[in-house]
Amino acid sequence: MDAARETAVYTHGHHESVLRSHRWRTAENSAAYLIGELRPGMTVLDVGCGPGTITADLAERVAPGGRVTAVDAAEDVLAGAAAYAEERGLGATVTFAVADVHALDFPDDSFDVIHAHQVLQHVGDPVAALREMRRVCRPGGIVAARDADYAAMTWYPATPGLDAWLELYRRVARANGGEPDAGRRLRAWALRAGFTDVTSSATAWCFTGPEQTAWWSGLWADRTTASAYAALAVSGGHATTEDLEAAANAWRTWAAAPDAWFSVLNPEILCRA
């Protein structure tokens, strides 16, 4: 497991273009499959919380009396997440800490719900990570995970440059020890981790219309040329700066079409501990 952990690199990093996407996420658009399981007084562990927008929504749903512990491997994003929780009036309800999902620093049976959004695609050993989440989940509690499946992303109109972008992204992510097509594997990983009660579902993000396509293409164009992903693509020998600029331009070309449409499939699992 240690060797696997060493291969896990968060491909996107925390460039502004990445956080722009993360801050858009809410419990409604990114964790609807879990909302019905939440009750006041529950304790929740939010793994890979990022800027904390979903975290805050979860905290509101377990109030009064509930608590959320939000963890991320990147310490630099936690200050912003804590500030956001304060803005929402949740500072006393949410605790933030640095953590490694492969080795969570919590006792067995600590939480009623464990939530991980877009996390397992980036870890070195997702089965071990799910086992660890199961360990800190109380008997009868829930481990919930949702991950995109890059190979299942689809768009219109056809844009060859986006085909090249997708192939490049999947290559870079796998070189970093992750699995970009994680969504389709969630159920299999959960069963291998020892869960026997697994409910599988899937929902999608869909971007269409000038405002949405400009936002989605803009953050990906910026991410492709200026984020940690761009640096990893070049340093790993996967692409040149010219290749990345061409991919960014493909995003802009796609978004300029009046009939542009993009969908991201997000499989989900609810695992009863």
Phi and psi restraints in degrees (value plus and minus 20) as a CYANA .aco file:
   2 ASP   PHI     -78.8   -38.8
   2 ASP   PSI     -64.4   -24.4
   3 ALA   PHI     -82.8   -42.8
   3 ALA   PSI     -59.6   -19.6
   4 ALA   PHI     -84.6   -44.6
   4 ALA   PSI     -60.6   -20.6
   5 ARG   PHI     -79.7   -39.7
   5 ARG   PSI     -58.2   -18.2
   6 GLU   PHI     -86.2   -46.2
   6 GLU   PSI     -41.5    -1.5
   7 THR   PHI    -107.5   -67.5
   7 THR   PSI     -30.5     9.5
   8 ALA   PHI    -100.2   -60.2
   8 ALA   PSI      94.7   134.7
   9 VAL   PHI    -143.2  -103.2
   9 VAL   PSI     112.3   152.3
  10 TYR   PHI     -96.1   -56.1
  10 TYR   PSI      82.5   122.5
  11 THR   PHI     -78.5   -38.5
  11 THR   PSI     -57.5   -17.5
  12 HIS   PHI     -96.4   -56.4
  12 HIS   PSI     -52.9   -12.9
  13 GLY   PHI      50.1    90.1
  13 GLY   PSI    -184.8  -144.8
  14 HIS   PHI    -146.6  -106.6
  14 HIS   PSI      19.0    59.0
  15 HIS   PHI     -80.5   -40.5
  15 HIS   PSI     137.0   177.0
  16 GLU   PHI     -73.8   -33.8
  16 GLU   PSI     -57.0   -17.0
  17 SER   PHI     -85.4   -45.4
  17 SER   PSI     -49.4    -9.4
  18 VAL   PHI     -94.6   -54.6
  18 VAL   PSI     -69.0   -29.0
  19 LEU   PHI     -85.2   -45.2
  19 LEU   PSI     -48.4    -8.4
  20 ARG   PHI     -77.6   -37.6
  20 ARG   PSI     -61.6   -21.6
  21 SER   PHI     -90.5   -50.5
  21 SER   PSI     -65.4   -25.4
  22 HIS   PHI     -83.6   -43.6
  22 HIS   PSI     -58.3   -18.3
  23 ARG   PHI     -88.7   -48.7
  23 ARG   PSI     -38.7     1.3
  24 TRP   PHI     -93.7   -53.7
  24 TRP   PSI     -41.4    -1.4
  25 ARG   PHI     -95.5   -55.5
  25 ARG   PSI     117.4   157.4
  26 THR   PHI    -151.5  -111.5
  26 THR   PSI     150.6   190.6
  27 ALA   PHI     -82.5   -42.5
  27 ALA   PSI     -54.6   -14.6
  28 GLU   PHI     -87.6   -47.6
  28 GLU   PSI     -63.2   -23.2
  29 ASN   PHI    -113.9   -73.9
  29 ASN   PSI     -25.7    14.3
  30 SER   PHI    -154.9  -114.9
  30 SER   PSI     -27.8    12.2
  31 ALA   PHI    -165.3  -125.3
  31 ALA   PSI      10.0    50.0
  32 ALA   PHI     -80.1   -40.1
  32 ALA   PSI     -51.5   -11.5
  33 TYR   PHI     -85.9   -45.9
  33 TYR   PSI     -38.2     1.8
  34 LEU   PHI    -120.0   -80.0
  34 LEU   PSI     -45.9    -5.9
  35 ILE   PHI     -73.3   -33.3
  35 ILE   PSI     -62.0   -22.0
  36 GLY   PHI     -85.7   -45.7
  36 GLY   PSI     -33.8     6.2
  37 GLU   PHI    -110.9   -70.9
  37 GLU   PSI     -30.3     9.7
  38 LEU   PHI    -106.4   -66.4
  38 LEU   PSI     121.5   161.5
  39 ARG   PHI    -157.6  -117.6
  39 ARG   PSI     132.5   172.5
  40 PRO   PHI     -75.8   -35.8
  40 PRO   PSI     120.1   160.1
  41 GLY   PHI      71.7   111.7
  41 GLY   PSI     -27.1    12.9
  42 MET   PHI     -92.8   -52.8
  42 MET   PSI     133.0   173.0
  43 THR   PHI    -124.4   -84.4
  43 THR   PSI     113.3   153.3
  44 VAL   PHI    -146.9  -106.9
  44 VAL   PSI     118.8   158.8
  45 LEU   PHI    -130.2   -90.2
  45 LEU   PSI      98.0   138.0
  46 ASP   PHI    -122.7   -82.7
  46 ASP   PSI      87.3   127.3
  47 VAL   PHI    -111.0   -71.0
  47 VAL   PSI     109.3   149.3
  48 GLY   PHI      51.3    91.3
  48 GLY   PSI      31.0    71.0
  49 CYS   PHI     -91.6   -51.6
  49 CYS   PSI     -41.5    -1.5
  50 GLY   PHI      36.1    76.1
  50 GLY   PSI    -156.2  -116.2
  51 PRO   PHI     -94.9   -54.9
  51 PRO   PSI     -22.0    18.0
  52 GLY   PHI      66.8   106.8
  52 GLY   PSI      -6.0    34.0
  53 THR   PHI     -90.2   -50.2
  53 THR   PSI     -63.8   -23.8
  54 ILE   PHI     -87.6   -47.6
  54 ILE   PSI     -60.1   -20.1
  55 THR   PHI     -71.6   -31.6
  55 THR   PSI     -69.2   -29.2
  56 ALA   PHI     -82.6   -42.6
  56 ALA   PSI     -60.2   -20.2
  57 ASP   PHI     -84.1   -44.1
  57 ASP   PSI     -59.9   -19.9
  58 LEU   PHI     -84.5   -44.5
  58 LEU   PSI     -60.6   -20.6
  59 ALA   PHI     -81.4   -41.4
  59 ALA   PSI     -60.7   -20.7
  60 GLU   PHI     -83.2   -43.2
  60 GLU   PSI     -52.6   -12.6
  61 ARG   PHI    -101.5   -61.5
  61 ARG   PSI     -34.2     5.8
  62 VAL   PHI    -125.2   -85.2
  62 VAL   PSI     -14.3    25.7
  63 ALA   PHI    -103.8   -63.8
  63 ALA   PSI     131.7   171.7
  64 PRO   PHI    -102.8   -62.8
  64 PRO   PSI     139.2   179.2
  65 GLY   PHI      70.6   110.6
  65 GLY   PSI     -36.0     4.0
  66 GLY   PHI    -107.3   -67.3
  66 GLY   PSI     147.8   187.8
  67 ARG   PHI    -161.3  -121.3
  67 ARG   PSI     128.0   168.0
  68 VAL   PHI    -141.4  -101.4
  68 VAL   PSI     109.8   149.8
  69 THR   PHI    -125.3   -85.3
  69 THR   PSI     100.0   140.0
  70 ALA   PHI    -131.6   -91.6
  70 ALA   PSI     107.9   147.9
  71 VAL   PHI    -148.3  -108.3
  71 VAL   PSI     133.0   173.0
  72 ASP   PHI    -171.3  -131.3
  72 ASP   PSI     131.4   171.4
  73 ALA   PHI     -94.8   -54.8
  73 ALA   PSI     -39.7     0.3
  74 ALA   PHI    -122.9   -82.9
  74 ALA   PSI      89.3   129.3
  75 GLU   PHI     -82.8   -42.8
  75 GLU   PSI     -50.8   -10.8
  76 ASP   PHI     -86.9   -46.9
  76 ASP   PSI     -41.9    -1.9
  77 VAL   PHI    -107.8   -67.8
  77 VAL   PSI     -34.3     5.7
  78 LEU   PHI     -92.3   -52.3
  78 LEU   PSI     -51.8   -11.8
  79 ALA   PHI     -82.8   -42.8
  79 ALA   PSI     -63.6   -23.6
  80 GLY   PHI     -84.6   -44.6
  80 GLY   PSI     -58.4   -18.4
  81 ALA   PHI     -85.1   -45.1
  81 ALA   PSI     -61.2   -21.2
  82 ALA   PHI     -85.0   -45.0
  82 ALA   PSI     -60.0   -20.0
  83 ALA   PHI     -83.5   -43.5
  83 ALA   PSI     -59.1   -19.1
  84 TYR   PHI     -84.9   -44.9
  84 TYR   PSI     -61.1   -21.1
  85 ALA   PHI     -82.2   -42.2
  85 ALA   PSI     -59.5   -19.5
  86 GLU   PHI     -82.5   -42.5
  86 GLU   PSI     -63.2   -23.2
  87 GLU   PHI     -79.4   -39.4
  87 GLU   PSI     -54.5   -14.5
  88 ARG   PHI    -104.5   -64.5
  88 ARG   PSI     -18.8    21.2
  89 GLY   PHI      55.2    95.2
  89 GLY   PSI       6.3    46.3
  90 LEU   PHI    -135.2   -95.2
  90 LEU   PSI      -5.5    34.5
  91 GLY   PHI     -78.4   -38.4
  91 GLY   PSI     -50.8   -10.8
  92 ALA   PHI    -105.5   -65.5
  92 ALA   PSI     -28.1    11.9
  93 THR   PHI    -121.8   -81.8
  93 THR   PSI     -44.7    -4.7
  94 VAL   PHI    -136.8   -96.8
  94 VAL   PSI     113.6   153.6
  95 THR   PHI    -134.3   -94.3
  95 THR   PSI     117.4   157.4
  96 PHE   PHI    -135.5   -95.5
  96 PHE   PSI     123.7   163.7
  97 ALA   PHI    -177.1  -137.1
  97 ALA   PSI     135.0   175.0
  98 VAL   PHI     -99.3   -59.3
  98 VAL   PSI     117.1   157.1
  99 ALA   PHI    -175.3  -135.3
  99 ALA   PSI     136.1   176.1
 100 ASP   PHI    -129.3   -89.3
 100 ASP   PSI      99.9   139.9
 101 VAL   PHI     -82.7   -42.7
 101 VAL   PSI     -42.0    -2.0
 102 HIS   PHI     -96.1   -56.1
 102 HIS   PSI     -37.0     3.0
 103 ALA   PHI    -169.8  -129.8
 103 ALA   PSI      56.5    96.5
 104 LEU   PHI     -92.8   -52.8
 104 LEU   PSI     114.3   154.3
 105 ASP   PHI    -109.8   -69.8
 105 ASP   PSI      37.7    77.7
 106 PHE   PHI    -157.1  -117.1
 106 PHE   PSI     129.6   169.6
 107 PRO   PHI     -86.5   -46.5
 107 PRO   PSI     144.1   184.1
 108 ASP   PHI     -76.3   -36.3
 108 ASP   PSI     129.3   169.3
 109 ASP   PHI      37.9    77.9
 109 ASP   PSI      22.9    62.9
 110 SER   PHI    -109.8   -69.8
 110 SER   PSI     -45.6    -5.6
 111 PHE   PHI    -152.1  -112.1
 111 PHE   PSI     132.1   172.1
 112 ASP   PHI     -99.1   -59.1
 112 ASP   PSI     -54.7   -14.7
 113 VAL   PHI    -157.3  -117.3
 113 VAL   PSI     114.6   154.6
 114 ILE   PHI    -136.1   -96.1
 114 ILE   PSI     108.6   148.6
 115 HIS   PHI    -144.3  -104.3
 115 HIS   PSI     114.5   154.5
 116 ALA   PHI    -159.9  -119.9
 116 ALA   PSI      94.1   134.1
 117 HIS   PHI    -130.8   -90.8
 117 HIS   PSI     100.2   140.2
 118 GLN   PHI      36.0    76.0
 118 GLN   PSI      22.4    62.4
 119 VAL   PHI    -128.5   -88.5
 119 VAL   PSI     -68.5   -28.5
 120 LEU   PHI     -85.2   -45.2
 120 LEU   PSI     -43.4    -3.4
 121 GLN   PHI     -87.0   -47.0
 121 GLN   PSI     -36.6     3.4
 122 HIS   PHI    -127.7   -87.7
 122 HIS   PSI     -23.8    16.2
 123 VAL   PHI    -115.9   -75.9
 123 VAL   PSI     137.2   177.2
 124 GLY   PHI     -92.5   -52.5
 124 GLY   PSI     -51.4   -11.4
 125 ASP   PHI    -159.1  -119.1
 125 ASP   PSI      66.2   106.2
 126 PRO   PHI     -83.0   -43.0
 126 PRO   PSI     -51.0   -11.0
 127 VAL   PHI     -87.5   -47.5
 127 VAL   PSI     -64.3   -24.3
 128 ALA   PHI     -83.0   -43.0
 128 ALA   PSI     -57.8   -17.8
 129 ALA   PHI     -83.0   -43.0
 129 ALA   PSI     -62.3   -22.3
 130 LEU   PHI     -86.7   -46.7
 130 LEU   PSI     -56.9   -16.9
 131 ARG   PHI     -81.7   -41.7
 131 ARG   PSI     -60.4   -20.4
 132 GLU   PHI     -87.6   -47.6
 132 GLU   PSI     -60.4   -20.4
 133 MET   PHI     -84.3   -44.3
 133 MET   PSI     -58.0   -18.0
 134 ARG   PHI     -84.0   -44.0
 134 ARG   PSI     -57.8   -17.8
 135 ARG   PHI     -80.3   -40.3
 135 ARG   PSI     -61.8   -21.8
 136 VAL   PHI    -109.4   -69.4
 136 VAL   PSI     -17.5    22.5
 137 CYS   PHI    -113.9   -73.9
 137 CYS   PSI     114.3   154.3
 138 ARG   PHI     -87.4   -47.4
 138 ARG   PSI     129.0   169.0
 139 PRO   PHI     -73.7   -33.7
 139 PRO   PSI     110.3   150.3
 140 GLY   PHI      67.9   107.9
 140 GLY   PSI     -27.2    12.8
 141 GLY   PHI     -99.1   -59.1
 141 GLY   PSI    -194.0  -154.0
 142 ILE   PHI    -147.3  -107.3
 142 ILE   PSI     115.2   155.2
 143 VAL   PHI    -128.7   -88.7
 143 VAL   PSI     101.0   141.0
 144 ALA   PHI    -139.2   -99.2
 144 ALA   PSI     111.7   151.7
 145 ALA   PHI    -159.8  -119.8
 145 ALA   PSI     122.7   162.7
 146 ARG   PHI    -159.6  -119.6
 146 ARG   PSI     108.9   148.9
 147 ASP   PHI    -160.7  -120.7
 147 ASP   PSI     124.2   164.2
 148 ALA   PHI     -88.7   -48.7
 148 ALA   PSI     143.0   183.0
 149 ASP   PHI    -147.8  -107.8
 149 ASP   PSI      81.6   121.6
 150 TYR   PHI     -82.7   -42.7
 150 TYR   PSI     -58.5   -18.5
 151 ALA   PHI     -84.9   -44.9
 151 ALA   PSI     -40.3    -0.3
 152 ALA   PHI    -113.0   -73.0
 152 ALA   PSI     -21.7    18.3
 153 MET   PHI     -84.2   -44.2
 153 MET   PSI     122.9   162.9
 154 THR   PHI    -163.9  -123.9
 154 THR   PSI     131.9   171.9
 155 TRP   PHI    -171.6  -131.6
 155 TRP   PSI     145.7   185.7
 156 TYR   PHI    -166.1  -126.1
 156 TYR   PSI     122.8   162.8
 157 PRO   PHI     -96.8   -56.8
 157 PRO   PSI     146.0   186.0
 158 ALA   PHI     -77.9   -37.9
 158 ALA   PSI     111.0   151.0
 159 THR   PHI    -156.1  -116.1
 159 THR   PSI      81.5   121.5
 160 PRO   PHI     -73.1   -33.1
 160 PRO   PSI     -54.0   -14.0
 161 GLY   PHI     -83.4   -43.4
 161 GLY   PSI     -49.9    -9.9
 162 LEU   PHI     -95.7   -55.7
 162 LEU   PSI     -51.0   -11.0
 163 ASP   PHI     -79.3   -39.3
 163 ASP   PSI     -64.2   -24.2
 164 ALA   PHI     -86.0   -46.0
 164 ALA   PSI     -60.3   -20.3
 165 TRP   PHI     -79.2   -39.2
 165 TRP   PSI     -67.3   -27.3
 166 LEU   PHI     -83.6   -43.6
 166 LEU   PSI     -63.3   -23.3
 167 GLU   PHI     -82.0   -42.0
 167 GLU   PSI     -60.9   -20.9
 168 LEU   PHI     -86.3   -46.3
 168 LEU   PSI     -66.3   -26.3
 169 TYR   PHI     -79.3   -39.3
 169 TYR   PSI     -65.5   -25.5
 170 ARG   PHI     -82.9   -42.9
 170 ARG   PSI     -56.8   -16.8
 171 ARG   PHI     -86.3   -46.3
 171 ARG   PSI     -64.8   -24.8
 172 VAL   PHI     -85.4   -45.4
 172 VAL   PSI     -64.4   -24.4
 173 ALA   PHI     -80.7   -40.7
 173 ALA   PSI     -62.3   -22.3
 174 ARG   PHI     -89.6   -49.6
 174 ARG   PSI     -54.4   -14.4
 175 ALA   PHI     -84.5   -44.5
 175 ALA   PSI     -44.9    -4.9
 176 ASN   PHI    -107.8   -67.8
 176 ASN   PSI     -17.8    22.2
 177 GLY   PHI      75.2   115.2
 177 GLY   PSI     -15.5    24.5
 178 GLY   PHI    -118.5   -78.5
 178 GLY   PSI    -197.9  -157.9
 179 GLU   PHI    -153.6  -113.6
 179 GLU   PSI      78.2   118.2
 180 PRO   PHI     -85.6   -45.6
 180 PRO   PSI     -41.7    -1.7
 181 ASP   PHI    -117.9   -77.9
 181 ASP   PSI      24.0    64.0
 182 ALA   PHI     -86.2   -46.2
 182 ALA   PSI     -56.3   -16.3
 183 GLY   PHI     -70.8   -30.8
 183 GLY   PSI     -67.0   -27.0
 184 ARG   PHI     -88.6   -48.6
 184 ARG   PSI     -34.7     5.3
 185 ARG   PHI    -118.2   -78.2
 185 ARG   PSI     -26.5    13.5
 186 LEU   PHI     -77.3   -37.3
 186 LEU   PSI     -67.4   -27.4
 187 ARG   PHI     -82.7   -42.7
 187 ARG   PSI     -64.1   -24.1
 188 ALA   PHI     -82.1   -42.1
 188 ALA   PSI     -62.8   -22.8
 189 TRP   PHI     -82.6   -42.6
 189 TRP   PSI     -61.6   -21.6
 190 ALA   PHI     -83.4   -43.4
 190 ALA   PSI     -62.4   -22.4
 191 LEU   PHI     -84.3   -44.3
 191 LEU   PSI     -60.0   -20.0
 192 ARG   PHI     -86.6   -46.6
 192 ARG   PSI     -46.8    -6.8
 193 ALA   PHI     -99.8   -59.8
 193 ALA   PSI     -24.9    15.1
 194 GLY   PHI      86.1   126.1
 194 GLY   PSI     -20.3    19.7
 195 PHE   PHI     -93.9   -53.9
 195 PHE   PSI     120.4   160.4
 196 THR   PHI    -134.5   -94.5
 196 THR   PSI     -35.7     4.3
 197 ASP   PHI    -135.4   -95.4
 197 ASP   PSI      74.4   114.4
 198 VAL   PHI    -145.8  -105.8
 198 VAL   PSI     101.0   141.0
 199 THR   PHI    -122.8   -82.8
 199 THR   PSI     103.5   143.5
 200 SER   PHI    -128.5   -88.5
 200 SER   PSI     122.7   162.7
 201 SER   PHI    -173.2  -133.2
 201 SER   PSI    -197.4  -157.4
 202 ALA   PHI    -176.8  -136.8
 202 ALA   PSI     122.0   162.0
 203 THR   PHI    -155.2  -115.2
 203 THR   PSI     148.6   188.6
 204 ALA   PHI    -153.1  -113.1
 204 ALA   PSI     127.1   167.1
 205 TRP   PHI    -111.1   -71.1
 205 TRP   PSI     119.6   159.6
 206 CYS   PHI    -153.4  -113.4
 206 CYS   PSI     109.7   149.7
 207 PHE   PHI    -139.3   -99.3
 207 PHE   PSI     100.2   140.2
 208 THR   PHI    -173.9  -133.9
 208 THR   PSI     139.9   179.9
 209 GLY   PHI      67.1   107.1
 209 GLY   PSI     133.2   173.2
 210 PRO   PHI     -76.0   -36.0
 210 PRO   PSI     -61.8   -21.8
 211 GLU   PHI     -88.3   -48.3
 211 GLU   PSI     -67.2   -27.2
 212 GLN   PHI     -88.2   -48.2
 212 GLN   PSI     -63.0   -23.0
 213 THR   PHI     -89.9   -49.9
 213 THR   PSI     -53.5   -13.5
 214 ALA   PHI     -85.3   -45.3
 214 ALA   PSI     -61.5   -21.5
 215 TRP   PHI     -85.0   -45.0
 215 TRP   PSI     -69.0   -29.0
 216 TRP   PHI     -85.9   -45.9
 216 TRP   PSI     -65.0   -25.0
 217 SER   PHI     -89.7   -49.7
 217 SER   PSI     -55.4   -15.4
 218 GLY   PHI     -84.9   -44.9
 218 GLY   PSI     -63.1   -23.1
 219 LEU   PHI     -89.5   -49.5
 219 LEU   PSI     -53.8   -13.8
 220 TRP   PHI     -95.1   -55.1
 220 TRP   PSI     -54.7   -14.7
 221 ALA   PHI     -82.9   -42.9
 221 ALA   PSI     -63.9   -23.9
 222 ASP   PHI     -86.9   -46.9
 222 ASP   PSI     -61.5   -21.5
 223 ARG   PHI     -83.3   -43.3
 223 ARG   PSI     -55.7   -15.7
 224 THR   PHI     -91.2   -51.2
 224 THR   PSI     -42.4    -2.4
 225 THR   PHI    -133.5   -93.5
 225 THR   PSI     -37.7     2.3
 226 ALA   PHI    -149.1  -109.1
 226 ALA   PSI     -24.8    15.2
 227 SER   PHI    -115.1   -75.1
 227 SER   PSI    -198.1  -158.1
 228 ALA   PHI     -80.1   -40.1
 228 ALA   PSI     -54.1   -14.1
 229 TYR   PHI     -77.3   -37.3
 229 TYR   PSI     -64.5   -24.5
 230 ALA   PHI     -81.0   -41.0
 230 ALA   PSI     -64.8   -24.8
 231 ALA   PHI     -83.9   -43.9
 231 ALA   PSI     -60.4   -20.4
 232 LEU   PHI     -88.4   -48.4
 232 LEU   PSI     -56.2   -16.2
 233 ALA   PHI     -82.9   -42.9
 233 ALA   PSI     -60.9   -20.9
 234 VAL   PHI     -96.1   -56.1
 234 VAL   PSI     -68.5   -28.5
 235 SER   PHI     -85.6   -45.6
 235 SER   PSI     -48.3    -8.3
 236 GLY   PHI    -103.8   -63.8
 236 GLY   PSI     -20.7    19.3
 237 GLY   PHI      56.8    96.8
 237 GLY   PSI      -2.5    37.5
 238 HIS   PHI    -106.6   -66.6
 238 HIS   PSI     -44.4    -4.4
 239 ALA   PHI    -178.7  -138.7
 239 ALA   PSI     139.5   179.5
 240 THR   PHI    -118.9   -78.9
 240 THR   PSI     147.5   187.5
 241 THR   PHI     -81.2   -41.2
 241 THR   PSI     -52.0   -12.0
 242 GLU   PHI     -87.1   -47.1
 242 GLU   PSI     -58.6   -18.6
 243 ASP   PHI     -81.6   -41.6
 243 ASP   PSI     -62.2   -22.2
 244 LEU   PHI     -87.5   -47.5
 244 LEU   PSI     -59.4   -19.4
 245 GLU   PHI     -84.6   -44.6
 245 GLU   PSI     -57.4   -17.4
 246 ALA   PHI     -84.1   -44.1
 246 ALA   PSI     -59.4   -19.4
 247 ALA   PHI     -86.3   -46.3
 247 ALA   PSI     -61.2   -21.2
 248 ALA   PHI     -82.2   -42.2
 248 ALA   PSI     -60.7   -20.7
 249 ASN   PHI     -85.9   -45.9
 249 ASN   PSI     -53.6   -13.6
 250 ALA   PHI     -83.4   -43.4
 250 ALA   PSI     -59.3   -19.3
 251 TRP   PHI     -80.5   -40.5
 251 TRP   PSI     -64.2   -24.2
 252 ARG   PHI     -87.0   -47.0
 252 ARG   PSI     -58.6   -18.6
 253 THR   PHI     -83.5   -43.5
 253 THR   PSI     -64.9   -24.9
 254 TRP   PHI     -78.7   -38.7
 254 TRP   PSI     -66.8   -26.8
 255 ALA   PHI     -85.9   -45.9
 255 ALA   PSI     -43.4    -3.4
 256 ALA   PHI     -93.0   -53.0
 256 ALA   PSI     -36.4     3.6
 257 ALA   PHI     -93.0   -53.0
 257 ALA   PSI     111.9   151.9
 258 PRO   PHI     -85.7   -45.7
 258 PRO   PSI     -41.3    -1.3
 259 ASP   PHI    -124.0   -84.0
 259 ASP   PSI       0.4    40.4
 260 ALA   PHI     -81.7   -41.7
 260 ALA   PSI     121.8   161.8
 261 TRP   PHI    -172.7  -132.7
 261 TRP   PSI     116.0   156.0
 262 PHE   PHI    -161.6  -121.6
 262 PHE   PSI     116.3   156.3
 263 SER   PHI    -150.5  -110.5
 263 SER   PSI     117.6   157.6
 264 VAL   PHI    -135.9   -95.9
 264 VAL   PSI      92.6   132.6
 265 LEU   PHI     -97.2   -57.2
 265 LEU   PSI     111.5   151.5
 266 ASN   PHI    -145.9  -105.9
 266 ASN   PSI      72.1   112.1
 267 PRO   PHI     -84.0   -44.0
 267 PRO   PSI     135.3   175.3
 268 GLU   PHI    -161.0  -121.0
 268 GLU   PSI     134.2   174.2
 269 ILE   PHI    -157.2  -117.2
 269 ILE   PSI     119.2   159.2
 270 LEU   PHI    -135.4   -95.4
 270 LEU   PSI      95.0   135.0
 271 CYS   PHI    -131.7   -91.7
 271 CYS   PSI     102.8   142.8
 272 ARG   PHI    -105.4   -65.4
 272 ARG   PSI     103.9   143.9
